[in-house]
């Protein structure tokens, strides 16, 4: 995956014929489905939560943008494991990234994303009328790919897939859909 992003970045930076104008700003409003798979020896399985994401970005060079975003958890997921109810709730987060991109044609843009994300999640275990919670804050590398479809000059539909570095024995990925507003 990292080689794919490197190739995409190289192609994007060398493709000036279909470059977006430097200095343009944009904002994405996205809904994301989050999958967290426990890879520890506890093997709690997978949890599926959701979040809202608001991004702000600027095209700083031909085929290269810099962006930042904030996230807010929307829904939690729970399961019962050996009589204990375990609930995972995605809380808040923020990230910064570079986004190399190329125009496949007049209406479709393909992009990569490489950066850092800081996020917070809460795990609660409940049984026999008692519960305990653990809040985890972590910063991880993130990488992803996506595409936009231009609806008109100021609005595009966006879909992207982002994966976070496997840290603290958890695989975390995010599949998002939404709208991009160009300024």
N, C-alpha and C positions, 0 to 999 in steps of 0.2 A: 504494500500500500504506500509506503514511504517513497519507493522508487517511482510509482505512478504519479505521486504528487510532484516529485522533482521534475519528471518529464513534462507534466502539465505546466509547471511554473516556467520551465525553459522555453516551451513552445509559446506560452502566453507572452513572455517578455520579448520574444523575437518576432512576434506577429504584430506589425504596426499598421498593416493595411486595414484591418478591421478593428482598430483600437477605439475605445471609448475616450472621449475628451477628458484630459487631465483637469482636475479642479471641480468635477461634478460631485454633488453630494446625493446621498440616498438614505432612506430609512426602510427597514423591513419590519413588518408586524407578522409574527409567526405563531402557529400552534405546533407544539412538539410532543410526540409520543416517546417517552423515555423507557428504555429497557436496562435494568440493572441485574446482572447475573453474579451471584455469589460464587467465587472460585476458591474460597477458603476450605479448610477441612470440615467446617460446620455444614457446608453445602446446604444453604437455606433455599436454593433454587433461584428462579427468576422473578422479578417484580416489575410490573408495568405501571408507570405513573405518567403524568402529563404536566406540561408547563406552557407558559406564554413567554415569548421572547421579543424584545424590542431592540433592533440594531440601528446603529448610525455609522455611516461610512463615507469615505472620500476617495475618489480616484486620484492617486498621487502621481502616477506615471502611466504611459500607455500600457494597458492590460494589467494594471496592478492597483488594487485598492487596499486601504487600511481601514479596519472597522473595529468597533467595540459594541458589546451588547450586554443587556441585563436580562435576567430570567426571573420568573415567579412561578412557583409550583401551583398547580391547579387541582390535582387529584392525587390520592394515595392508593396504595394497593396493599392487601393483607392476605395472609393464608395461615392456616393452623398446622403447626408442626409438632407432633408428639404431644398434643393437648395444650400447646401454647400458641396463642394468637400473636403473630408477628406482623407488624404494619410498617411499611416504608412510605415516608412522605418526602417528596422533593420540596425543598424550601426555596431559597433564593440563590442567585449566582450572578457572576459577571465574567466577561472575557474580552481579550484583545487578540486580533489576528490580522494576518495579511491574506489577501484574497486575489490570487492571480486568476485571470479569466481570458477566454477567447470567444469571439463571435462565430458561431457555427454558420449562421446566416443572418439576414436582416432582423429576424425576430427572436432567435434563440442564442442564449449565452451559456457557456459551460464554464464552471469555476471550481477551484480548489480552495481549501482553507487550512491554514496552519497557524496555531497560536497557543495561548494559555487560557485555561478556564478555572475560576475559583467557584466552587459550589458548596452548598450546605444541604444536608439531608438528615432526617430524623428517623431512627428505628425505635419502635416501641414493642415490648414483649409483655403480654398480659395473660395471667392464669389465676384461677381461684380468687378473684376479686382484687388481685394486686397487679401492679404494672411497674415497669422500669423503662426509662427512655435514654437513648444515647444520641446526641447530636454530633454529626461528623462534618467538619469543614476541611476541604482539601483543595489544593491547586494541582492541576494536571495539564500535561500537553494535550492538545486536541488537534485532530486533522479530519478533513472531510471533503466531500465533493457535492456538487449540486448543479442546477440549471434554472434559468429564468426564461419565461416566454413573454415577450413584449406585447401587451394589450394595446397600449397607445404610448405616446412619447413620455408621459408622466407616470405610467403604471405598468407593472409587470407581475406575473404570477411566479412564485418561487417554490422550489422543492429542494431540500438538501438532506444529506446524511452526514452526521458528525459522530466520531468515536473519540472517547477519552482514553488516555493512557491507563493501562491496567495497573492500578495502584491500590494498596490496601486490600488486595484480594477481591477486587470487584471489576467486572467488565461493564462499562457504561456506554450506551449508544443512544443517539437521538435522531429520529426521523421527523422532519418539520415540513409544513406547508404554510404558505401565506402570501402576502402581497408586498411588493417593493414600490416605494414612492420615490421618484427621481425629482431632484430640485434643480 
